[in-house]
């Protein structure tokens, strides 16, 4: 019970020894109580007019006979009603007295009843309360500071008042009705609090419980001394985190006995019993913080001192905090006590404890100042407990407290004797913990990733089966107690499925083509994780290969930020919306993620990401992940039971969900090798996605362009029809990882090893992902997203899913069949030779909605033009007269990347690697027609004459060497030799023009034969000559001459001898 409403207080202290024989800890002192006069004046002023009116009415009733008769009737009725009421009150009080516990057996009545948390099969995870969580100590063993602090903050008249605190009750009552004059507070004495928490229970039945408290308190006050009651209280009251009693709390939070607590530590323990969960030393309210409203008022200058702080401006913490404004932002001054704060100091609960102790003369101003300074650097230590799945257990505790908020008082979970049956499967949990620990050690050594987490659930019911919030809960050095599963982090590319789902709802499809090329979007130019660009990609390939540029474009195809945020929020990822709203309120202007949202710029917890992916697995029906199956009270009554069928919400078109699952489970669109293997659970269809977020370490001050970055969060989330799991790796502190860390290298091994082992343990039936009605399939071209045509290359054709009735009706227009001039690669024309014409398939790119996003079209033209002139990347026949691009010098090309601006304002560019671009899928379609003026040399026609065999002559069989004479304007492209219309030899400019021709097998050499020779020059001009001749037997004798070893020389005996010879068959 806090007495902070009084400006002057009365402090009492026992001078006589306690009945228990203990030492006296306080001395009774009288203090000015001028506040009582004010209270009496207010009460008198309120009651005086009422008493005067009643007195006048009674006098009027007695002024005549009729009024006397009326008065007598009313009196009789009143007496009758009073008698009935009195009997009822006697019976009611009798019932209360009869059901009160025996105060002579306090020790037996207040034996602890544990709340037990178990897995789905009854395996105990944690026992809250229980005798093992309490250590009884005598009052002599407890630090004087603890006793003084407890009395100061809970019941300052403890040693003076009787069993009923009239002053405290009056103050509490008036604070409810006259809040303008009295600080709102409670009226329970320390004895009443002990009665409620230890003997009666905390279930809220206000009137009856309060009467029981008052009566039982009076019985305790008569039966026991004040010292004994204080000892009961300090040994039984809950201090949060399963620490019952001051000794257990001291060991839990400070790793020391309660006899050795300092003043600062004692003030902490005294601050906890009123709000043990909210003020948990391991929770979020260790320090007082400004609320959103308070932050806004502070930044606007409306809070200049602590007197300007309103109740709704801050969240009360254990320890106070100093706030300083700077450059329009809020700065928290850590480890600064109130007396040294240069800004606004907002106190915590301990500040009130220490202030009360000083006001009541337990401590001096110097002692209080020293304690406040110590509190700023206080460290809470957690003793290692016998607990399974600790992060999950504390999550369940919060779930249960929230579920029964308003039905029980604080502390009900610690002493309520409940049985909480969770959804966790301890066998699956052990698999998860083993994998996270084993792979986590490797990640720590290779990638500087000290923390990891994994969450797994049944996608059909949403029941959580495994929950590993961090590698080691007890590893303080690595922040192991941080539950990363519920800590918002940037999800990187694992957020992309929500973006593409929104795009599908807005008219896109898995066949929609998005160009993965350098593209300006606003002031930025998104890059891919591997610094390469793949050209035209369907959404299926873009999402499957996790390309960033297409995802940034999909952000706009989806309808922008609001559409994506609303969809993700409805699917189970609400933080992406709530966080944006919070930032908007705190800044006073609308906050927007922008297109980086498509790459995972919004911070969301792994818990919600798994929840959102569950919606994909359930064909668009969202459910909340479920941690608890059933909660029973100490008598076996069911207080809560999860529904048999999960409460689902239709938030996404099932066809869209099926499309996303189809893409995420399509191994053919994942990069080859390790990627395909790691994202697959053998024997089960598997949909999975990785993600990596990066933290910028160095920026260009003028352009804000990031010059150096490293990964800081890596993710893998995936599911089969039977199980869904999400893994995270990184540093709970927010520190960066090594440059080579990715979701594929750090998280996927955790995810895959767990999924394989869990499937083996659960042994689910195999089967494909469900496919809803309303989908159809069509053969499309991956160059345009339209129906494949005869022009479409076979490797660019595939079957794709569409909403029924929305499959494309037009044929591929990105691949065109046109006739060109082979020499120039330009469109064929009447001016250029017919002989140089050929038909072929060509690429005709067109960007996504060029009228709406002209910059995308500009980027496409630039990319296509530069690659078509690149000797490395072009897929066209470049003439020597068409000058290719000089990649190393032409800095305006796509091969150069802008990384900043120099001191003169000129862009700073770096050359991309040679492999940054894939070749064009087809030669780029020409737009200009062929002109002879481009290649004047083609007017010089070639000549050709066959010298041997001569016309009417002969040649040897089975082989012969022809002899030709020719002239060309520039060079020979090739020479074809045909014997009786059959091609028997072909030469080009890089080989001999007169090859040895060997007759084909089963060739009939008798009779006359025709030899035709056709020469094509470099301009595709052709000339032919032919002769008729006969074959004769080769009558010449072959000649062989040994060149090495030289005749007459001697040889050394070795295992191998080399002989060189030349042979001739004239």
TIVO-646308 format. One line per 2 residues: number of its first residue (from 1); for each residue x negated, y negated, z negated of C-alpha. Coordinates in steps of 0.5 Angstrom, whole numbers, plus 500, padded with zeros to 3 digits. Example, Ala and Ser with C-alpha at 12.3 -4.5 7.8 and 13.67 -1.06 7.14 Angstrom:
<rs>
1> 475,509,484; 473,502,486
</rs>
This chain:
<rs>
1> 500,500,500; 497,494,502
3> 498,487,498; 495,482,503
5> 501,478,503; 499,475,496
7> 495,469,496; 493,471,489
9> 493,478,486; 493,481,480
11> 487,486,478; 488,491,473
13> 483,496,470; 483,502,465
15> 479,500,459; 481,506,455
17> 478,513,457; 482,517,462
19> 487,523,459; 483,528,463
21> 477,525,459; 473,522,465
23> 469,516,465; 473,509,466
25> 471,506,473; 475,499,472
27> 476,494,467; 482,490,467
29> 482,483,468; 488,478,469
31> 488,473,475; 492,467,477
33> 499,470,479; 502,463,481
35> 505,467,487; 510,470,483
37> 513,463,481; 515,462,489
39> 518,469,489; 523,467,483
41> 524,461,486; 526,464,493
43> 531,469,489; 534,464,485
45> 536,459,491; 539,465,495
47> 543,468,489; 545,462,486
49> 551,460,491; 554,467,491
51> 554,467,483; 558,460,483
53> 563,463,488; 564,469,485
55> 565,466,478; 570,461,481
57> 574,466,484; 575,470,478
59> 577,464,474; 583,463,479
61> 585,470,479; 586,469,471
63> 590,463,472; 597,466,472
65> 601,472,471; 601,475,478
67> 594,474,479; 593,477,472
69> 597,483,475; 593,483,481
71> 587,483,477; 589,489,473
73> 591,493,479; 584,491,483
75> 581,493,476; 584,500,476
77> 582,501,483; 575,499,482
79> 575,503,476; 577,509,480
81> 573,508,486; 567,507,481
83> 569,514,477; 569,518,484
85> 562,514,486; 559,516,480
87> 561,523,480; 558,523,487
89> 552,520,485; 551,524,479
91> 552,530,484; 547,528,489
93> 542,526,484; 543,533,481
95> 542,536,488; 535,532,488
97> 533,534,481; 535,541,482
99> 531,541,489; 525,538,487
101> 518,541,486; 516,543,479
103> 511,538,477; 508,542,472
105> 505,547,478; 502,541,482
107> 496,546,484; 501,551,487
109> 506,547,490; 501,543,494
111> 497,549,497; 495,548,504
113> 499,550,510; 495,551,516
115> 497,549,523; 495,554,528
117> 493,553,535; 493,559,539
119> 492,561,547; 498,564,551
121> 496,571,548; 496,569,541
123> 488,568,540; 487,563,535
125> 483,557,538; 483,553,532
127> 487,552,525; 488,545,523
129> 488,544,515; 487,551,511
131> 483,552,505; 477,552,509
133> 478,545,511; 478,542,504
135> 473,542,498; 476,540,492
137> 472,536,487; 473,532,480
139> 474,525,480; 467,524,477
141> 464,527,483; 467,522,487
143> 463,515,489; 466,509,485
145> 467,505,491; 472,510,494
147> 476,510,488; 476,502,488
149> 477,501,495; 483,506,495
151> 486,502,490; 485,496,493
153> 488,497,499; 493,502,497
155> 496,500,490; 492,495,487
157> 497,495,481; 496,503,480
159> 493,502,473; 498,497,470
161> 505,499,473; 510,504,471
163> 513,510,476; 516,504,480
165> 513,498,483; 518,493,482
167> 514,487,485; 511,492,491
169> 518,494,492; 521,487,492
171> 515,484,497; 517,490,502
173> 524,489,502; 523,481,503
175> 518,482,508; 523,486,512
177> 529,481,512; 524,475,511
179> 518,476,516; 517,469,516
181> 516,468,509; 513,475,507
183> 507,479,511; 511,486,513
185> 508,491,509; 511,498,505
187> 513,499,498; 510,506,497
189> 505,507,491; 499,511,491
191> 503,516,487; 509,516,492
193> 504,517,498; 502,523,494
195> 509,526,493; 511,525,500
197> 504,528,503; 503,533,499
199> 509,535,495; 515,533,499
201> 513,533,507; 514,528,512
203> 520,530,516; 524,523,517
205> 530,523,512; 529,516,510
207> 534,515,504; 534,522,501
209> 526,523,502; 525,516,498
211> 529,518,492; 526,524,492
213> 519,520,492; 521,515,487
215> 524,521,482; 518,525,483
217> 513,520,482; 516,518,475
219> 516,525,473; 508,525,475
221> 507,519,472; 510,522,465
223> 506,528,466; 499,526,468
225> 495,521,467; 493,515,472
227> 486,518,473; 489,525,474
229> 494,523,479; 488,519,483
231> 484,525,483; 490,529,486
233> 491,524,491; 484,523,493
235> 483,531,494; 490,532,498
237> 491,526,503; 489,527,510
239> 484,523,513; 485,525,520
241> 481,530,525; 483,536,520
243> 479,533,514; 484,534,508
245> 481,530,502; 475,525,501
247> 470,531,500; 472,534,507
249> 472,527,510; 466,525,507
251> 462,531,510; 466,531,517
253> 464,523,518; 458,522,515
255> 455,529,513; 454,527,506
257> 458,529,499; 463,524,497
259> 459,522,491; 453,519,495
261> 458,514,500; 456,507,501
263> 461,501,500; 461,501,507
265> 463,508,508; 468,508,502
267> 471,502,506; 472,507,512
269> 475,513,508; 480,508,505
271> 482,505,511; 484,512,514
273> 490,515,511; 495,510,513
275> 493,512,521; 489,518,521
277> 490,519,528; 490,512,531
279> 484,510,527; 480,517,528
281> 473,515,528; 472,520,534
283> 478,516,538; 478,510,542
285> 480,505,536; 473,505,532
287> 473,498,534; 478,492,534
289> 479,490,541; 483,485,545
291> 490,487,548; 491,485,555
293> 495,479,553; 490,477,548
295> 484,478,553; 488,473,557
297> 489,468,552; 482,468,550
299> 480,467,557; 485,461,557
301> 482,458,551; 488,459,547
303> 484,463,542; 479,459,538
305> 479,462,532; 481,468,528
307> 487,464,526; 490,463,533
309> 490,471,534; 497,474,534
311> 499,481,532; 500,483,539
313> 493,480,541; 489,486,539
315> 489,493,538; 487,494,531
317> 480,498,530; 476,501,524
319> 471,496,525; 472,489,527
321> 468,486,533; 466,479,535
323> 468,476,542; 465,471,546
325> 467,468,552; 462,467,558
327> 463,465,565; 470,466,565
329> 469,473,562; 470,477,556
331> 463,479,552; 463,483,546
333> 458,482,541; 456,489,539
335> 453,490,532; 455,482,530
337> 458,482,523; 463,476,522
339> 459,471,518; 454,471,524
341> 459,471,530; 458,465,534
343> 465,466,538; 472,469,535
345> 471,475,530; 477,479,529
347> 477,484,523; 478,491,523
349> 482,495,517; 475,496,513
351> 475,488,513; 482,488,510
353> 479,493,505; 473,490,503
355> 477,483,503; 482,486,498
357> 476,489,494; 473,482,493
359> 479,479,491; 481,484,486
361> 473,483,483; 471,490,485
363> 465,487,489; 462,481,490
365> 461,476,496; 454,479,497
367> 456,486,497; 462,485,502
369> 457,481,507; 452,487,506
371> 458,492,507; 460,488,513
373> 453,488,516; 452,496,515
375> 459,497,518; 457,494,525
377> 452,499,526; 455,505,522
379> 455,512,526; 460,517,525
381> 457,525,525; 461,531,526
383> 460,537,523; 460,543,528
385> 467,547,527; 469,554,528
387> 473,552,534; 475,555,541
389> 476,550,547; 475,544,543
391> 477,539,548; 483,543,550
393> 485,543,542; 484,536,541
395> 488,534,548; 494,539,545
397> 494,535,538; 495,529,542
399> 500,532,546; 504,535,540
401> 504,528,536; 506,525,542
403> 512,530,543; 514,529,536
405> 513,521,535; 518,518,531
407> 521,525,528; 515,526,523
409> 511,521,519; 503,521,520
411> 499,527,518; 505,532,520
413> 500,536,524; 495,537,519
415> 499,539,514; 506,542,517
417> 504,549,518; 506,549,525
419> 504,555,530; 503,552,537
421> 502,557,543; 498,554,548
423> 498,556,556; 491,557,555
425> 488,564,557; 482,565,553
427> 479,570,557; 479,565,563
429> 477,560,559; 471,564,557
431> 469,565,564; 470,557,566
433> 465,556,560; 460,561,562
435> 460,558,569; 460,551,567
437> 454,552,562; 450,556,567
439> 451,552,573; 450,546,569
441> 443,548,567; 441,548,574
443> 444,541,575; 441,538,570
445> 434,541,572; 435,539,580
447> 440,533,580; 440,530,573
449> 447,532,572; 447,533,564
451> 455,534,564; 460,538,567
453> 467,540,567; 473,544,570
455> 480,545,569; 484,551,572
457> 492,552,572; 497,556,575
459> 500,552,581; 507,555,581
461> 508,553,574; 503,548,572
463> 501,552,566; 493,550,564
465> 489,557,564; 482,554,563
467> 480,547,560; 473,545,559
469> 472,538,558; 464,538,558
471> 459,543,557; 457,542,550
473> 462,539,545; 457,539,540
475> 451,536,544; 451,528,542
477> 445,526,546; 449,528,552
479> 456,525,550; 458,532,550
481> 464,530,546; 467,526,551
483> 473,529,555; 471,528,562
485> 477,531,565; 481,526,562
487> 476,520,563; 477,516,570
489> 472,517,575; 471,515,582
491> 473,521,586; 470,520,592
493> 472,524,599; 477,528,594
495> 482,523,595; 482,523,602
497> 488,528,603; 493,523,599
499> 491,518,605; 492,523,610
501> 498,525,607; 501,518,607
503> 499,517,615; 503,523,616
505> 509,520,613; 507,514,617
507> 507,518,624; 500,521,625
509> 499,528,625; 493,533,625
511> 492,532,632; 491,524,632
513> 484,522,634; 480,517,630
515> 473,515,633; 468,516,628
517> 463,511,631; 460,504,628
519> 466,500,627; 467,493,623
521> 473,493,618; 473,486,616
523> 466,484,613; 464,491,612
525> 462,497,617; 463,504,613
527> 458,509,614; 458,517,613
529> 455,521,608; 450,523,613
531> 449,517,616; 451,520,623
533> 457,519,628; 461,524,631
535> 465,521,636; 472,523,637
537> 475,527,632; 482,529,631
539> 485,528,623; 484,536,622
541> 476,535,624; 475,529,620
543> 478,531,614; 475,538,614
545> 468,535,615; 470,529,610
547> 468,523,615; 468,517,612
549> 470,512,618; 476,516,620
551> 478,516,613; 478,508,613
553> 482,508,619; 487,512,616
555> 488,507,611; 491,503,616
557> 495,508,620; 498,510,613
559> 501,503,612; 496,500,607
561> 494,500,600; 501,500,597
563> 504,506,601; 498,510,599
565> 498,508,592; 505,510,591
567> 505,516,594; 499,518,590
569> 502,516,584; 508,520,585
571> 504,526,586; 501,526,580
573> 496,521,580; 499,515,576
575> 492,512,574; 491,509,581
577> 497,505,580; 497,503,573
579> 490,501,573; 491,497,579
581> 497,493,575; 492,493,569
583> 487,489,573; 492,485,576
585> 495,482,569; 488,481,566
587> 486,477,572; 492,473,573
589> 492,475,581; 493,481,585
591> 488,486,585; 487,490,591
593> 482,496,592; 482,495,600
595> 480,500,605; 475,503,600
597> 481,506,597; 481,511,602
599> 474,513,600; 475,514,593
601> 474,507,590; 480,508,585
603> 478,511,578; 482,517,576
605> 481,523,572; 480,530,574
607> 486,532,570; 491,528,575
609> 487,530,581; 488,537,580
611> 496,535,578; 496,532,585
613> 493,537,589; 498,542,585
615> 503,538,589; 500,540,596
617> 500,547,594; 507,547,592
619> 509,544,598; 511,537,596
621> 514,539,589; 511,535,584
623> 510,538,577; 506,536,570
625> 501,540,568; 503,544,562
627> 498,545,556; 504,548,551
629> 508,554,551; 512,553,544
631> 511,550,538; 514,553,531
633> 515,551,524; 513,554,518
635> 519,558,518; 519,560,525
637> 524,555,528; 523,553,535
639> 521,546,535; 519,546,542
641> 519,551,548; 517,550,555
643> 522,551,560; 522,557,564
645> 522,554,571; 517,548,571
647> 521,541,572; 519,539,579
649> 520,533,583; 521,532,591
651> 516,527,592; 513,529,599
653> 515,532,605; 514,540,605
655> 511,539,612; 506,534,610
657> 504,538,604; 503,544,609
659> 499,540,614; 494,538,609
661> 493,545,606; 492,548,613
663> 487,543,614; 483,544,607
665> 484,551,608; 481,551,616
667> 474,554,616; 473,552,623
669> 473,545,622; 468,545,616
671> 461,544,618; 458,551,619
673> 454,555,614; 453,553,607
675> 459,549,607; 464,554,610
677> 462,559,605; 462,555,598
679> 469,553,600; 472,560,601
681> 474,565,595; 473,571,599
683> 479,575,600; 484,569,599
685> 486,563,603; 483,557,600
687> 484,550,601; 479,546,598
689> 475,539,598; 469,536,595
691> 468,529,593; 462,524,592
693> 462,517,589; 456,513,589
695> 453,507,585; 450,501,588
697> 443,500,585; 441,494,589
699> 445,489,593; 443,483,598
701> 445,477,594; 447,473,600
703> 451,478,604; 453,483,598
705> 451,489,602; 448,495,598
707> 441,496,599; 440,502,595
709> 445,507,592; 445,514,588
711> 451,519,587; 454,518,580
713> 460,523,580; 461,529,584
715> 468,533,585; 470,540,588
717> 478,541,588; 481,547,591
719> 487,552,591; 489,559,593
721> 496,561,593; 495,564,585
723> 490,559,582; 488,552,583
725> 481,549,580; 478,542,579
727> 470,541,578; 466,535,576
729> 459,534,575; 455,528,573
731> 453,524,567; 459,522,562
733> 454,516,560; 456,513,567
735> 448,514,569; 446,516,577
737> 444,523,579; 439,524,584
739> 439,522,591; 440,529,593
741> 446,531,589; 453,532,592
743> 460,535,591; 457,541,595
745> 451,542,591; 453,541,584
747> 460,542,583; 462,547,589
749> 458,553,585; 461,552,579
751> 468,552,582; 467,558,587
753> 464,562,582; 469,561,577
755> 475,562,582; 471,568,584
757> 471,571,577; 478,568,575
759> 481,572,581; 478,578,579
761> 480,578,572; 487,576,574
763> 488,580,580; 493,576,584
765> 497,579,590; 493,577,596
767> 498,573,601; 498,567,606
769> 500,560,604; 507,559,605
771> 509,555,611; 516,551,611
773> 521,550,616; 521,544,621
775> 514,545,624; 512,547,631
777> 505,548,634; 502,546,641
779> 496,547,645; 492,540,645
781> 486,536,647; 482,534,641
783> 479,528,646; 486,525,646
785> 491,529,641; 496,530,647
787> 497,536,651; 491,540,654
789> 491,539,661; 487,543,666
791> 481,538,666; 480,539,658
793> 474,543,657; 476,550,653
795> 472,548,647; 476,542,646
797> 483,546,646; 486,548,640
799> 493,550,637; 496,544,632
801> 501,543,628; 507,538,629
803> 513,536,626; 519,539,630
805> 521,535,635; 515,531,635
807> 510,535,639; 506,531,644
809> 510,531,651; 504,527,655
811> 498,531,658; 491,529,656
813> 489,522,659; 482,522,655
815> 479,527,660; 480,525,668
817> 478,529,674; 475,524,679
819> 471,524,685; 464,521,685
821> 458,520,689; 453,524,686
823> 447,520,687; 449,514,683
825> 455,517,679; 460,512,681
827> 466,513,684; 466,516,691
829> 467,511,697; 467,511,704
831> 461,507,704; 457,512,701
833> 455,519,705; 461,524,704
835> 455,529,703; 454,526,696
837> 461,527,694; 463,532,688
839> 469,532,683; 468,533,676
841> 471,532,669; 470,525,666
843> 471,522,659; 476,516,659
845> 476,514,651; 481,509,648
847> 482,507,641; 487,508,636
849> 492,502,637; 488,497,641
851> 493,492,641; 493,492,634
853> 486,493,632; 482,490,637
855> 476,490,633; 476,498,634
857> 477,498,641; 471,493,642
859> 467,498,637; 469,504,642
861> 467,500,648; 460,498,645
863> 459,506,643; 461,509,649
865> 457,504,654; 451,505,649
867> 451,512,649; 452,513,657
869> 446,509,658; 442,513,653
871> 437,518,656; 438,522,649
873> 446,522,648; 448,521,655
875> 452,527,659; 452,524,666
877> 447,524,672; 443,517,671
879> 440,515,678; 433,512,677
881> 435,506,679; 440,505,673
883> 436,503,668; 437,507,661
885> 437,503,655; 431,502,651
887> 433,504,644; 427,502,640
889> 428,495,643; 435,493,644
891> 438,491,637; 445,489,639
893> 446,497,641; 450,501,636
895> 443,505,635; 441,499,630
897> 444,498,623; 445,491,620
899> 443,491,613; 442,484,611
901> 441,477,612; 434,474,612
903> 432,467,609; 433,464,616
905> 440,467,616; 439,472,622
907> 441,479,621; 436,484,618
909> 437,491,622; 434,498,622
911> 434,503,627; 438,509,626
913> 435,516,627; 435,519,633
915> 440,524,631; 445,519,628
917> 450,520,634; 452,526,638
919> 452,526,645; 458,524,649
921> 463,530,650; 464,529,657
923> 460,524,662; 463,517,661
925> 468,516,667; 465,511,672
927> 469,504,674; 465,502,680
929> 465,504,687; 459,507,690
931> 455,502,695; 449,503,699
933> 446,497,697; 445,500,690
935> 440,505,694; 438,503,700
937> 433,509,701; 438,513,702
939> 439,511,710; 432,514,711
941> 434,521,713; 430,527,712
943> 427,532,718; 426,539,718
945> 423,544,722; 422,552,721
947> 415,553,724; 415,561,722
949> 418,565,724; 419,562,730
951> 425,562,734; 425,569,737
953> 419,571,733; 418,576,728
955> 417,577,720; 414,583,716
957> 418,587,711; 419,588,706
959> 417,581,704; 415,575,708
961> 413,567,707; 416,562,711
963> 413,556,714; 417,549,714
965> 415,542,716; 419,536,713
967> 419,529,712; 424,525,707
969> 424,518,705; 423,519,697
971> 423,526,695; 426,533,695
973> 431,535,691; 432,542,693
975> 431,547,699; 435,553,700
977> 433,559,704; 439,564,707
979> 438,570,711; 444,572,715
981> 448,567,710; 446,570,704
983> 442,566,699; 435,569,698
985> 431,563,695; 431,556,692
987> 426,551,691; 426,544,688
989> 421,539,687; 417,542,682
991> 415,548,685; 412,551,692
993> 417,549,698; 415,556,702
995> 417,561,697; 415,569,698
997> 422,572,700; 423,579,698
999> 428,583,702; 434,585,698
1001> 435,592,697; 439,596,702
1003> 438,591,707; 438,593,714
1005> 432,590,717; 434,593,724
1007> 436,588,729; 436,581,730
1009> 437,576,724; 438,569,722
1011> 434,565,717; 437,558,715
1013> 433,553,711; 437,547,708
1015> 433,541,705; 437,536,700
1017> 433,530,699; 433,526,692
1019> 439,521,695; 443,528,697
1021> 442,527,704; 441,534,707
1023> 438,537,714; 438,544,716
1025> 434,548,721; 435,556,723
1027> 432,561,727; 433,568,730
1029> 428,573,729; 427,580,728
1031> 423,584,722; 417,589,724
1033> 413,594,719; 407,591,715
1035> 401,594,718; 396,590,715
1037> 392,594,709; 392,590,703
1039> 386,588,700; 383,588,693
1041> 377,585,690; 375,585,683
1043> 373,578,680; 371,580,673
1045> 367,584,671; 361,582,676
1047> 359,588,680; 352,590,677
1049> 353,587,670; 353,591,664
1051> 359,592,658; 359,593,651
1053> 363,599,649; 369,596,645
1055> 376,598,644; 379,594,650
1057> 376,591,657; 379,586,661
1059> 379,586,668; 381,580,673
1061> 382,582,680; 385,578,686
1063> 390,582,692; 392,580,699
1065> 397,583,704; 395,580,710
</rs>
